[in-house]
Amino acid sequence: MSLSNYAFEIENAILSSPLVIHHDFKVTIASPSTGYIEARVVFEDGSILALFEFLRLMEDSVIREKYRYHYMSQNSKMIFRYDNAAHHKEISTFPDHKHSGEKIIESFPPQIKIVLTEIE
């Protein structure tokens, strides 16, 4: 799979969500094997998903080296966030984790369809 094809799948998943009313989607190919995706998705209730993925193409696989899915209310209060920032070493899935309110929860890197389903 190419970085462009992977990005197309992400944007297609966003467009398929019945609650999405607007989105900004940007793909930057930094080199033949690296790139990143940035998106801002607005839902019917005014909530927002800010998405970032830094990608590396290894053979025929796209690897998400860094990611952040930050879901917030219309007044910018965090509802949840998945990321792999290298903190919370106490979590068994380190560096992958989920922020839910004040809690830090073990998690694996989420797929965009799973995040959208959670929002819906």
Protein Blocks (a to p, Z undefined) as FASTA:
>chain_A
ZZklmmmmmmmmmmmpmkbcbdcdddddfbfkbccdddddddfkopacddddddddehja
ccdfbdcdddddfkopafbdcdfbdehklbmklcbdcdehjbccddddddfklmmmmmZZ
